[in-house]
Amino acid sequence: PQSNEIIMATVDDVEFDPTALDQLREEMPRNFGQMIKVALSNSAELYDKIIAAYAQKNAEAMRANAHAFKSVSAQFGGTGLSSLCLHVEKAGRAGSVEGEGS
């Protein structure tokens, strides 16, 4: 399978914490819609960069983009996706694009 198929198969089962969105909505009611738009745009861009880094065997770029995606995901309640990004980040930090400890 293609690398993005592997990631998407894993993402289908991620956990989501709706209270994170509720908290953001309460804290920034005027900017909430714009924050969602920016987060979605950034997430798509970060995902594409992770896939490109994987294809180019660029562990450092994969690590950096997974780290950023992890933060965005956690902020908006994507706890499972954030956890997945942490694994990708750790793999990149270890110099691997194949997985932690590979």
ROPAMAR-559529 format. One record per residue: y, z negated, x negated of N, C-alpha, C, O in turn; residue number from 1; residue in three letters. Coordinates in Angstrom, 3 decimals, padded with zeros to 6 digits. Layout:
! residues N
<n.c2->Y; n.c3->Z; n.c1->X; ca.c2->Y; ca.c3->Z; ca.c1->X; c.c2->Y; c.c3->Z; c.c1->X; o.c2->Y; o.c3->Z; o.c1->X; pos->NUM; code->ALA>
...
//
This chain:
! residues 102
<n.c2->-001.196; n.c3->000.000; n.c1->-000.813; ca.c2->000.000; ca.c3->000.000; ca.c1->000.000; c.c2->001.260; c.c3->000.000; c.c1->-000.856; o.c2->001.245; o.c3->-000.439; o.c1->-002.007; pos->1; code->PRO>
<n.c2->002.331; n.c3->000.489; n.c1->-000.290; ca.c2->003.626; ca.c3->000.483; ca.c1->-000.955; c.c2->004.090; c.c3->-000.965; c.c1->-001.080; o.c2->003.672; o.c3->-001.820; o.c1->-000.299; pos->2; code->GLN>
<n.c2->004.950; n.c3->-001.243; n.c1->-002.054; ca.c2->005.417; ca.c3->-002.607; ca.c1->-002.270; c.c2->006.136; c.c3->-003.157; c.c1->-001.046; o.c2->005.962; o.c3->-004.329; o.c1->-000.713; pos->3; code->SER>
<n.c2->006.939; n.c3->-002.343; n.c1->-000.368; ca.c2->007.638; ca.c3->-002.851; ca.c1->000.802; c.c2->006.678; c.c3->-003.137; c.c1->001.953; o.c2->006.975; o.c3->-003.987; o.c1->002.793; pos->4; code->ASN>
<n.c2->005.544; n.c3->-002.456; n.c1->002.017; ca.c2->004.539; ca.c3->-002.755; ca.c1->003.034; c.c2->003.931; c.c3->-004.125; c.c1->002.788; o.c2->003.649; o.c3->-004.859; o.c1->003.735; pos->5; code->GLU>
<n.c2->003.731; n.c3->-004.470; n.c1->001.534; ca.c2->003.180; ca.c3->-005.777; ca.c1->001.189; c.c2->004.151; c.c3->-006.866; c.c1->001.609; o.c2->003.753; o.c3->-007.859; o.c1->002.218; pos->6; code->ILE>
<n.c2->005.416; n.c3->-006.683; n.c1->001.286; ca.c2->006.414; ca.c3->-007.691; ca.c1->001.637; c.c2->006.560; c.c3->-007.790; c.c1->003.148; o.c2->006.605; o.c3->-008.899; o.c1->003.680; pos->7; code->ILE>
<n.c2->006.635; n.c3->-006.686; n.c1->003.846; ca.c2->006.825; ca.c3->-006.726; ca.c1->005.293; c.c2->005.618; c.c3->-007.351; c.c1->005.995; o.c2->005.784; o.c3->-008.045; o.c1->006.998; pos->8; code->MET>
<n.c2->004.428; n.c3->-007.120; n.c1->005.492; ca.c2->003.254; ca.c3->-007.738; ca.c1->006.096; c.c2->003.349; c.c3->-009.252; c.c1->005.983; o.c2->002.912; o.c3->-009.967; o.c1->006.885; pos->9; code->ALA>
<n.c2->003.905; n.c3->-009.743; n.c1->004.904; ca.c2->004.063; ca.c3->-011.173; ca.c1->004.713; c.c2->005.202; c.c3->-011.703; c.c1->005.571; o.c2->005.094; o.c3->-012.790; o.c1->006.139; pos->10; code->THR>
<n.c2->006.285; n.c3->-010.956; n.c1->005.673; ca.c2->007.465; ca.c3->-011.387; ca.c1->006.417; c.c2->007.172; c.c3->-011.515; c.c1->007.910; o.c2->007.814; o.c3->-012.321; o.c1->008.583; pos->11; code->VAL>
<n.c2->006.238; n.c3->-010.761; n.c1->008.440; ca.c2->005.924; ca.c3->-010.826; ca.c1->009.866; c.c2->005.551; c.c3->-012.234; c.c1->010.319; o.c2->005.734; o.c3->-012.570; o.c1->011.489; pos->12; code->ASP>
<n.c2->005.039; n.c3->-013.048; n.c1->009.429; ca.c2->004.560; ca.c3->-014.371; ca.c1->009.789; c.c2->005.471; c.c3->-015.500; c.c1->009.309; o.c2->005.029; o.c3->-016.646; o.c1->009.218; pos->13; code->ASP>
<n.c2->006.715; n.c3->-015.201; n.c1->009.005; ca.c2->007.591; ca.c3->-016.230; ca.c1->008.449; c.c2->008.035; c.c3->-017.235; c.c1->009.501; o.c2->008.065; o.c3->-016.957; o.c1->010.699; pos->14; code->VAL>
<n.c2->008.372; n.c3->-018.398; n.c1->009.003; ca.c2->008.888; ca.c3->-019.459; ca.c1->009.855; c.c2->010.387; c.c3->-019.273; c.c1->010.031; o.c2->011.070; o.c3->-018.732; o.c1->009.162; pos->15; code->GLU>
<n.c2->010.882; n.c3->-019.733; n.c1->011.173; ca.c2->012.306; ca.c3->-019.631; ca.c1->011.463; c.c2->012.781; c.c3->-020.957; c.c1->012.042; o.c2->012.122; o.c3->-021.542; o.c1->012.901; pos->16; code->PHE>
<n.c2->013.927; n.c3->-021.422; n.c1->011.565; ca.c2->014.517; ca.c3->-022.668; ca.c1->012.030; c.c2->015.807; c.c3->-022.351; c.c1->012.787; o.c2->016.848; o.c3->-022.157; o.c1->012.160; pos->17; code->ASP>
<n.c2->015.762; n.c3->-022.295; n.c1->014.115; ca.c2->016.958; ca.c3->-021.938; ca.c1->014.880; c.c2->018.079; c.c3->-022.965; c.c1->014.773; o.c2->019.231; o.c3->-022.647; o.c1->015.069; pos->18; code->PRO>
<n.c2->017.768; n.c3->-024.178; n.c1->014.359; ca.c2->018.818; ca.c3->-025.192; ca.c1->014.243; c.c2->019.830; c.c3->-024.828; c.c1->013.156; o.c2->020.983; o.c3->-025.253; o.c1->013.221; pos->19; code->THR>
<n.c2->019.414; n.c3->-024.055; n.c1->012.170; ca.c2->020.350; ca.c3->-023.618; ca.c1->011.127; c.c2->021.427; c.c3->-022.726; c.c1->011.736; o.c2->022.604; o.c3->-022.858; o.c1->011.402; pos->20; code->ALA>
<n.c2->021.034; n.c3->-021.826; n.c1->012.619; ca.c2->022.013; ca.c3->-020.967; ca.c1->013.292; c.c2->022.906; c.c3->-021.781; c.c1->014.222; o.c2->024.112; o.c3->-021.542; o.c1->014.297; pos->21; code->LEU>
<n.c2->022.319; n.c3->-022.732; n.c1->014.922; ca.c2->023.110; ca.c3->-023.591; ca.c1->015.801; c.c2->024.166; c.c3->-024.349; c.c1->015.013; o.c2->025.313; o.c3->-024.466; o.c1->015.445; pos->22; code->ASP>
<n.c2->023.773; n.c3->-024.859; n.c1->013.865; ca.c2->024.706; ca.c3->-025.602; ca.c1->013.024; c.c2->025.840; c.c3->-024.699; c.c1->012.531; o.c2->027.004; o.c3->-025.099; o.c1->012.556; pos->23; code->GLN>
<n.c2->025.510; n.c3->-023.501; n.c1->012.088; ca.c2->026.543; ca.c3->-022.556; ca.c1->011.653; c.c2->027.487; c.c3->-022.195; c.c1->012.800; o.c2->028.700; o.c3->-022.103; o.c1->012.607; pos->24; code->LEU>
<n.c2->026.937; n.c3->-021.995; n.c1->013.970; ca.c2->027.751; ca.c3->-021.647; ca.c1->015.138; c.c2->028.720; c.c3->-022.785; c.c1->015.470; o.c2->029.871; o.c3->-022.538; o.c1->015.830; pos->25; code->ARG>
<n.c2->028.254; n.c3->-024.024; n.c1->015.349; ca.c2->029.111; ca.c3->-025.175; ca.c1->015.617; c.c2->030.201; c.c3->-025.330; c.c1->014.559; o.c2->031.343; o.c3->-025.661; o.c1->014.880; pos->26; code->GLU>
<n.c2->029.849; n.c3->-025.093; n.c1->013.308; ca.c2->030.790; ca.c3->-025.284; ca.c1->012.205; c.c2->031.826; c.c3->-024.172; c.c1->012.113; o.c2->032.964; o.c3->-024.418; o.c1->011.714; pos->27; code->GLU>
<n.c2->031.447; n.c3->-022.962; n.c1->012.475; ca.c2->032.342; ca.c3->-021.812; ca.c1->012.329; c.c2->032.281; c.c3->-020.914; c.c1->013.559; o.c2->031.879; o.c3->-019.756; o.c1->013.453; pos->28; code->MET>
<n.c2->032.671; n.c3->-021.424; n.c1->014.716; ca.c2->032.510; ca.c3->-020.629; ca.c1->015.943; c.c2->033.297; c.c3->-019.315; c.c1->015.941; o.c2->032.831; o.c3->-018.322; o.c1->016.500; pos->29; code->PRO>
<n.c2->034.450; n.c3->-019.294; n.c1->015.340; ca.c2->035.259; ca.c3->-018.070; ca.c1->015.336; c.c2->034.686; c.c3->-016.994; c.c1->014.419; o.c2->034.835; o.c3->-015.803; o.c1->014.691; pos->30; code->ARG>
<n.c2->034.044; n.c3->-017.401; n.c1->013.352; ca.c2->033.548; ca.c3->-016.454; ca.c1->012.344; c.c2->032.049; c.c3->-016.195; c.c1->012.444; o.c2->031.494; o.c3->-015.443; o.c1->011.642; pos->31; code->ASN>
<n.c2->031.394; n.c3->-016.810; n.c1->013.419; ca.c2->029.939; ca.c3->-016.738; ca.c1->013.482; c.c2->029.417; c.c3->-015.308; c.c1->013.576; o.c2->028.507; o.c3->-014.937; o.c1->012.834; pos->32; code->PHE>
<n.c2->029.973; n.c3->-014.506; n.c1->014.468; ca.c2->029.520; ca.c3->-013.123; ca.c1->014.624; c.c2->029.688; c.c3->-012.321; c.c1->013.350; o.c2->028.795; o.c3->-011.568; o.c1->012.960; pos->33; code->GLY>
<n.c2->030.833; n.c3->-012.482; n.c1->012.701; ca.c2->031.084; ca.c3->-011.769; ca.c1->011.444; c.c2->030.121; c.c3->-012.236; c.c1->010.351; o.c2->029.645; o.c3->-011.437; o.c1->009.545; pos->34; code->GLN>
<n.c2->029.844; n.c3->-013.536; n.c1->010.337; ca.c2->028.898; ca.c3->-014.066; ca.c1->009.341; c.c2->027.520; c.c3->-013.446; c.c1->009.516; o.c2->026.853; o.c3->-013.118; o.c1->008.535; pos->35; code->MET>
<n.c2->027.096; n.c3->-013.288; n.c1->010.755; ca.c2->025.786; ca.c3->-012.679; ca.c1->011.031; c.c2->025.774; c.c3->-011.227; c.c1->010.545; o.c2->024.815; o.c3->-010.793; o.c1->009.906; pos->36; code->ILE>
<n.c2->026.836; n.c3->-010.480; n.c1->010.846; ca.c2->026.925; ca.c3->-009.085; ca.c1->010.408; c.c2->026.854; c.c3->-008.981; c.c1->008.886; o.c2->026.120; o.c3->-008.150; o.c1->008.351; pos->37; code->LYS>
<n.c2->027.610; n.c3->-009.816; n.c1->008.197; ca.c2->027.619; ca.c3->-009.795; ca.c1->006.730; c.c2->026.242; c.c3->-010.187; c.c1->006.184; o.c2->025.739; o.c3->-009.559; o.c1->005.253; pos->38; code->VAL>
<n.c2->025.640; n.c3->-011.221; n.c1->006.763; ca.c2->024.326; ca.c3->-011.662; ca.c1->006.297; c.c2->023.274; c.c3->-010.576; c.c1->006.475; o.c2->022.445; o.c3->-010.360; o.c1->005.592; pos->39; code->ALA>
<n.c2->023.309; n.c3->-009.896; n.c1->007.614; ca.c2->022.345; ca.c3->-008.813; ca.c1->007.841; c.c2->022.550; c.c3->-007.672; c.c1->006.857; o.c2->021.589; o.c3->-007.131; o.c1->006.310; pos->40; code->LEU>
<n.c2->023.795; n.c3->-007.317; n.c1->006.639; ca.c2->024.104; ca.c3->-006.254; ca.c1->005.681; c.c2->023.671; c.c3->-006.648; c.c1->004.275; o.c2->023.038; o.c3->-005.866; o.c1->003.566; pos->41; code->SER>
<n.c2->024.020; n.c3->-007.872; n.c1->003.879; ca.c2->023.641; ca.c3->-008.356; ca.c1->002.549; c.c2->022.131; c.c3->-008.443; c.c1->002.399; o.c2->021.585; o.c3->-008.119; o.c1->001.344; pos->42; code->ASN>
<n.c2->021.462; n.c3->-008.879; n.c1->003.449; ca.c2->020.006; ca.c3->-009.013; ca.c1->003.395; c.c2->019.331; c.c3->-007.666; c.c1->003.189; o.c2->018.407; o.c3->-007.541; o.c1->002.385; pos->43; code->SER>
<n.c2->019.791; n.c3->-006.670; n.c1->003.913; ca.c2->019.220; ca.c3->-005.329; ca.c1->003.758; c.c2->019.445; c.c3->-004.813; c.c1->002.339; o.c2->018.551; o.c3->-004.217; o.c1->001.738; pos->44; code->ALA>
<n.c2->020.633; n.c3->-005.044; n.c1->001.816; ca.c2->020.951; ca.c3->-004.602; ca.c1->000.455; c.c2->020.106; c.c3->-005.348; c.c1->-000.579; o.c2->019.583; o.c3->-004.741; o.c1->-001.513; pos->45; code->GLU>
<n.c2->019.976; n.c3->-006.664; n.c1->-000.408; ca.c2->019.171; ca.c3->-007.450; ca.c1->-001.351; c.c2->017.704; c.c3->-007.042; c.c1->-001.293; o.c2->017.046; o.c3->-006.941; o.c1->-002.328; pos->46; code->LEU>
<n.c2->017.195; n.c3->-006.808; n.c1->-000.100; ca.c2->015.813; ca.c3->-006.361; ca.c1->000.054; c.c2->015.599; c.c3->-005.050; c.c1->-000.704; o.c2->014.632; o.c3->-004.902; o.c1->-001.451; pos->47; code->TYR>
<n.c2->016.511; n.c3->-004.108; n.c1->-000.500; ca.c2->016.403; ca.c3->-002.816; ca.c1->-001.195; c.c2->016.443; c.c3->-002.997; c.c1->-002.711; o.c2->015.715; o.c3->-002.318; o.c1->-003.436; pos->48; code->ASP>
<n.c2->017.285; n.c3->-003.904; n.c1->-003.190; ca.c2->017.382; ca.c3->-004.145; ca.c1->-004.629; c.c2->016.114; c.c3->-004.790; c.c1->-005.181; o.c2->015.706; o.c3->-004.491; o.c1->-006.304; pos->49; code->LYS>
<n.c2->015.495; n.c3->-005.661; n.c1->-004.411; ca.c2->014.233; ca.c3->-006.276; ca.c1->-004.847; c.c2->013.152; c.c3->-005.206; c.c1->-004.944; o.c2->012.404; o.c3->-005.167; o.c1->-005.920; pos->50; code->ILE>
<n.c2->013.066; n.c3->-004.344; n.c1->-003.944; ca.c2->012.065; ca.c3->-003.268; ca.c1->-003.953; c.c2->012.306; c.c3->-002.326; c.c1->-005.135; o.c2->011.362; o.c3->-001.919; o.c1->-005.812; pos->51; code->ILE>
<n.c2->013.578; n.c3->-001.981; n.c1->-005.380; ca.c2->013.904; ca.c3->-001.098; ca.c1->-006.510; c.c2->013.548; c.c3->-001.767; c.c1->-007.832; o.c2->013.006; o.c3->-001.122; o.c1->-008.729; pos->52; code->ALA>
<n.c2->013.848; n.c3->-003.050; n.c1->-007.955; ca.c2->013.523; ca.c3->-003.778; ca.c1->-009.194; c.c2->012.013; c.c3->-003.819; c.c1->-009.400; o.c2->011.528; o.c3->-003.666; o.c1->-010.520; pos->53; code->ALA>
<n.c2->011.279; n.c3->-004.024; n.c1->-008.319; ca.c2->009.818; ca.c3->-004.024; ca.c1->-008.398; c.c2->009.319; c.c3->-002.663; c.c1->-008.893; o.c2->008.488; o.c3->-002.589; o.c1->-009.798; pos->54; code->TYR>
<n.c2->009.830; n.c3->-001.601; n.c1->-008.295; ca.c2->009.402; ca.c3->-000.248; ca.c1->-008.656; c.c2->009.727; c.c3->000.081; c.c1->-010.110; o.c2->008.991; o.c3->000.813; o.c1->-010.772; pos->55; code->ALA>
<n.c2->010.848; n.c3->-000.474; n.c1->-010.601; ca.c2->011.278; ca.c3->-000.229; ca.c1->-011.984; c.c2->010.702; c.c3->-001.250; c.c1->-012.957; o.c2->010.990; o.c3->-001.203; o.c1->-014.153; pos->56; code->GLN>
<n.c2->009.889; n.c3->-002.170; n.c1->-012.449; ca.c2->009.301; ca.c3->-003.236; ca.c1->-013.274; c.c2->010.380; c.c3->-004.061; c.c1->-013.976; o.c2->010.219; o.c3->-004.465; o.c1->-015.127; pos->57; code->LYS>
<n.c2->011.489; n.c3->-004.306; n.c1->-013.258; ca.c2->012.622; ca.c3->-005.051; ca.c1->-013.789; c.c2->012.572; c.c3->-006.475; c.c1->-013.231; o.c2->013.146; o.c3->-006.759; o.c1->-012.179; pos->58; code->ASN>
<n.c2->011.882; n.c3->-007.362; n.c1->-013.945; ca.c2->011.663; ca.c3->-008.723; ca.c1->-013.478; c.c2->012.971; c.c3->-009.495; c.c1->-013.318; o.c2->013.112; o.c3->-010.268; o.c1->-012.370; pos->59; code->ALA>
<n.c2->013.928; n.c3->-009.302; n.c1->-014.222; ca.c2->015.189; ca.c3->-010.043; ca.c1->-014.135; c.c2->015.991; c.c3->-009.639; c.c1->-012.903; o.c2->016.533; o.c3->-010.505; o.c1->-012.216; pos->60; code->GLU>
<n.c2->016.078; n.c3->-008.362; n.c1->-012.611; ca.c2->016.788; ca.c3->-007.910; ca.c1->-011.416; c.c2->016.071; c.c3->-008.398; c.c1->-010.164; o.c2->016.711; o.c3->-008.782; o.c1->-009.185; pos->61; code->ALA>
<n.c2->014.753; n.c3->-008.381; n.c1->-010.196; ca.c2->013.977; ca.c3->-008.877; ca.c1->-009.068; c.c2->014.265; c.c3->-010.360; c.c1->-008.852; o.c2->014.455; o.c3->-010.799; o.c1->-007.718; pos->62; code->MET>
<n.c2->014.298; n.c3->-011.126; n.c1->-009.932; ca.c2->014.573; ca.c3->-012.559; ca.c1->-009.854; c.c2->015.955; c.c3->-012.829; c.c1->-009.265; o.c2->016.098; o.c3->-013.630; o.c1->-008.343; pos->63; code->ARG>
<n.c2->016.961; n.c3->-012.159; n.c1->-009.801; ca.c2->018.342; ca.c3->-012.401; ca.c1->-009.375; c.c2->018.541; c.c3->-012.058; c.c1->-007.896; o.c2->019.187; o.c3->-012.808; o.c1->-007.165; pos->64; code->ALA>
<n.c2->017.993; n.c3->-010.944; n.c1->-007.466; ca.c2->018.155; ca.c3->-010.538; ca.c1->-006.069; c.c2->017.319; c.c3->-011.392; c.c1->-005.125; o.c2->017.743; o.c3->-011.664; o.c1->-004.002; pos->65; code->ASN>
<n.c2->016.145; n.c3->-011.817; n.c1->-005.563; ca.c2->015.330; ca.c3->-012.721; ca.c1->-004.745; c.c2->016.027; c.c3->-014.069; c.c1->-004.600; o.c2->015.969; o.c3->-014.686; o.c1->-003.536; pos->66; code->ALA>
<n.c2->016.682; n.c3->-014.526; n.c1->-005.656; ca.c2->017.423; ca.c3->-015.786; ca.c1->-005.598; c.c2->018.537; c.c3->-015.701; c.c1->-004.548; o.c2->018.703; o.c3->-016.609; o.c1->-003.734; pos->67; code->HIS>
<n.c2->019.289; n.c3->-014.612; n.c1->-004.578; ca.c2->020.375; ca.c3->-014.433; ca.c1->-003.602; c.c2->019.827; c.c3->-014.307; c.c1->-002.183; o.c2->020.386; o.c3->-014.881; o.c1->-001.249; pos->68; code->ALA>
<n.c2->018.738; n.c3->-013.562; n.c1->-002.017; ca.c2->018.135; ca.c3->-013.373; ca.c1->-000.699; c.c2->017.579; c.c3->-014.705; c.c1->-000.184; o.c2->017.641; o.c3->-014.989; o.c1->001.012; pos->69; code->PHE>
<n.c2->017.041; n.c3->-015.508; n.c1->-001.088; ca.c2->016.526; ca.c3->-016.833; ca.c1->-000.730; c.c2->017.638; c.c3->-017.681; c.c1->-000.115; o.c2->017.430; o.c3->-018.345; o.c1->000.901; pos->70; code->LYS>
<n.c2->018.797; n.c3->-017.655; n.c1->-000.724; ca.c2->019.926; ca.c3->-018.452; ca.c1->-000.249; c.c2->020.414; c.c3->-017.989; c.c1->001.118; o.c2->020.644; o.c3->-018.804; o.c1->002.011; pos->71; code->SER>
<n.c2->020.570; n.c3->-016.676; n.c1->001.279; ca.c2->021.016; ca.c3->-016.129; ca.c1->002.566; c.c2->020.000; c.c3->-016.472; c.c1->003.650; o.c2->020.371; o.c3->-016.883; o.c1->004.750; pos->72; code->VAL>
<n.c2->018.732; n.c3->-016.304; n.c1->003.342; ca.c2->017.679; ca.c3->-016.574; ca.c1->004.323; c.c2->017.687; c.c3->-018.031; c.c1->004.760; o.c2->017.596; o.c3->-018.327; o.c1->005.951; pos->73; code->SER>
<n.c2->017.793; n.c3->-018.929; n.c1->003.809; ca.c2->017.792; ca.c3->-020.353; ca.c1->004.137; c.c2->019.007; c.c3->-020.725; c.c1->004.980; o.c2->018.892; o.c3->-021.482; o.c1->005.944; pos->74; code->ALA>
<n.c2->020.157; n.c3->-020.197; n.c1->004.619; ca.c2->021.387; ca.c3->-020.519; ca.c1->005.337; c.c2->021.303; c.c3->-020.137; c.c1->006.812; o.c2->021.888; o.c3->-020.809; o.c1->007.662; pos->75; code->GLN>
<n.c2->020.584; n.c3->-019.068; n.c1->007.117; ca.c2->020.498; ca.c3->-018.575; ca.c1->008.487; c.c2->019.171; c.c3->-018.925; c.c1->009.160; o.c2->018.827; o.c3->-018.339; o.c1->010.187; pos->76; code->PHE>
<n.c2->018.432; n.c3->-019.862; n.c1->008.599; ca.c2->017.243; ca.c3->-020.376; ca.c1->009.257; c.c2->015.936; c.c3->-019.700; c.c1->008.910; o.c2->014.893; o.c3->-020.064; o.c1->009.452; pos->77; code->GLY>
<n.c2->015.967; n.c3->-018.732; n.c1->008.025; ca.c2->014.741; ca.c3->-018.026; ca.c1->007.639; c.c2->013.971; c.c3->-018.805; c.c1->006.590; o.c2->013.903; o.c3->-018.401; o.c1->005.430; pos->78; code->GLY>
<n.c2->013.393; n.c3->-019.920; n.c1->006.999; ca.c2->012.732; ca.c3->-020.806; ca.c1->006.042; c.c2->011.510; c.c3->-020.157; c.c1->005.393; o.c2->011.272; o.c3->-020.328; o.c1->004.198; pos->79; code->THR>
<n.c2->010.750; n.c3->-019.424; n.c1->006.173; ca.c2->009.580; ca.c3->-018.748; ca.c1->005.610; c.c2->009.975; c.c3->-017.642; c.c1->004.651; o.c2->009.373; o.c3->-017.483; o.c1->003.590; pos->80; code->GLY>
<n.c2->010.994; n.c3->-016.875; n.c1->005.032; ca.c2->011.482; ca.c3->-015.806; ca.c1->004.162; c.c2->012.076; c.c3->-016.396; c.c1->002.884; o.c2->011.888; o.c3->-015.857; o.c1->001.794; pos->81; code->LEU>
<n.c2->012.788; n.c3->-017.496; n.c1->003.031; ca.c2->013.348; ca.c3->-018.168; ca.c1->001.863; c.c2->012.239; c.c3->-018.610; c.c1->000.909; o.c2->012.374; o.c3->-018.490; o.c1->-000.308; pos->82; code->SER>
<n.c2->011.157; n.c3->-019.114; n.c1->001.464; ca.c2->010.011; ca.c3->-019.533; ca.c1->000.654; c.c2->009.374; c.c3->-018.341; c.c1->-000.058; o.c2->009.013; o.c3->-018.431; o.c1->-001.231; pos->83; code->SER>
<n.c2->009.239; n.c3->-017.233; n.c1->000.656; ca.c2->008.700; ca.c3->-016.014; ca.c1->000.051; c.c2->009.594; c.c3->-015.549; c.c1->-001.103; o.c2->009.109; o.c3->-015.157; o.c1->-002.164; pos->84; code->LEU>
<n.c2->010.911; n.c3->-015.601; n.c1->-000.871; ca.c2->011.855; ca.c3->-015.206; ca.c1->-001.923; c.c2->011.747; c.c3->-016.112; c.c1->-003.138; o.c2->011.909; o.c3->-015.658; o.c1->-004.270; pos->85; code->CYS>
<n.c2->011.474; n.c3->-017.395; n.c1->-002.908; ca.c2->011.293; ca.c3->-018.324; ca.c1->-004.023; c.c2->010.115; c.c3->-017.889; c.c1->-004.892; o.c2->010.202; o.c3->-017.943; o.c1->-006.119; pos->86; code->LEU>
<n.c2->009.027; n.c3->-017.462; n.c1->-004.278; ca.c2->007.863; ca.c3->-016.984; ca.c1->-005.048; c.c2->008.214; c.c3->-015.743; c.c1->-005.864; o.c2->007.801; o.c3->-015.612; o.c1->-007.016; pos->87; code->HIS>
<n.c2->008.980; n.c3->-014.832; n.c1->-005.259; ca.c2->009.405; ca.c3->-013.619; ca.c1->-005.968; c.c2->010.342; c.c3->-014.001; c.c1->-007.114; o.c2->010.243; o.c3->-013.465; o.c1->-008.217; pos->88; code->VAL>
<n.c2->011.245; n.c3->-014.931; n.c1->-006.836; ca.c2->012.169; ca.c3->-015.395; ca.c1->-007.868; c.c2->011.413; c.c3->-016.018; c.c1->-009.044; o.c2->011.727; o.c3->-015.735; o.c1->-010.200; pos->89; code->GLU>
<n.c2->010.423; n.c3->-016.860; n.c1->-008.757; ca.c2->009.640; ca.c3->-017.498; ca.c1->-009.823; c.c2->008.871; c.c3->-016.469; c.c1->-010.636; o.c2->008.770; o.c3->-016.588; o.c1->-011.857; pos->90; code->LYS>
<n.c2->008.335; n.c3->-015.469; n.c1->-009.968; ca.c2->007.619; ca.c3->-014.406; ca.c1->-010.684; c.c2->008.573; c.c3->-013.691; c.c1->-011.633; o.c2->008.242; o.c3->-013.453; o.c1->-012.794; pos->91; code->ALA>
<n.c2->009.748; n.c3->-013.353; n.c1->-011.134; ca.c2->010.736; ca.c3->-012.689; ca.c1->-011.979; c.c2->011.160; c.c3->-013.551; c.c1->-013.146; o.c2->011.318; o.c3->-013.055; o.c1->-014.262; pos->92; code->GLY>
<n.c2->011.347; n.c3->-014.851; n.c1->-012.898; ca.c2->011.723; ca.c3->-015.768; ca.c1->-013.966; c.c2->010.634; c.c3->-015.825; c.c1->-015.047; o.c2->010.923; o.c3->-016.000; o.c1->-016.231; pos->93; code->ARG>
<n.c2->009.381; n.c3->-015.673; n.c1->-014.613; ca.c2->008.257; ca.c3->-015.681; ca.c1->-015.548; c.c2->008.080; c.c3->-014.324; c.c1->-016.240; o.c2->007.185; o.c3->-014.153; o.c1->-017.068; pos->94; code->ALA>
<n.c2->008.942; n.c3->-013.367; n.c1->-015.894; ca.c2->008.861; ca.c3->-012.053; ca.c1->-016.512; c.c2->007.873; c.c3->-011.116; c.c1->-015.876; o.c2->007.505; o.c3->-010.099; o.c1->-016.465; pos->95; code->GLY>
<n.c2->007.435; n.c3->-011.446; n.c1->-014.668; ca.c2->006.429; ca.c3->-010.644; ca.c1->-013.978; c.c2->007.000; c.c3->-010.053; c.c1->-012.699; o.c2->007.828; o.c3->-010.680; o.c1->-012.038; pos->96; code->SER>
<n.c2->006.568; n.c3->-008.866; n.c1->-012.352; ca.c2->006.904; ca.c3->-008.306; ca.c1->-011.047; c.c2->005.679; c.c3->-008.336; c.c1->-010.131; o.c2->005.747; o.c3->-007.879; o.c1->-008.990; pos->97; code->VAL>
<n.c2->004.585; n.c3->-008.860; n.c1->-010.615; ca.c2->003.341; ca.c3->-008.858; ca.c1->-009.846; c.c2->003.076; c.c3->-010.163; c.c1->-009.120; o.c2->002.287; o.c3->-010.178; o.c1->-008.175; pos->98; code->GLU>
<n.c2->003.695; n.c3->-011.243; n.c1->-009.519; ca.c2->003.463; ca.c3->-012.538; ca.c1->-008.868; c.c2->003.577; c.c3->-013.649; c.c1->-009.869; o.c2->003.559; o.c3->-013.424; o.c1->-011.079; pos->99; code->GLY>
<n.c2->003.697; n.c3->-014.859; n.c1->-009.354; ca.c2->003.820; ca.c3->-016.015; ca.c1->-010.231; c.c2->002.622; c.c3->-016.101; c.c1->-011.163; o.c2->001.472; o.c3->-015.978; o.c1->-010.743; pos->100; code->GLU>
<n.c2->002.919; n.c3->-016.313; n.c1->-012.426; ca.c2->001.870; ca.c3->-016.513; ca.c1->-013.402; c.c2->001.058; c.c3->-015.283; c.c1->-013.759; o.c2->000.053; o.c3->-015.398; o.c1->-014.461; pos->101; code->GLY>
<n.c2->001.467; n.c3->-014.104; n.c1->-013.291; ca.c2->000.716; ca.c3->-012.874; ca.c1->-013.597; c.c2->001.086; c.c3->-012.347; c.c1->-014.963; o.c2->000.558; o.c3->-011.322; o.c1->-015.393; pos->102; code->SER>
//
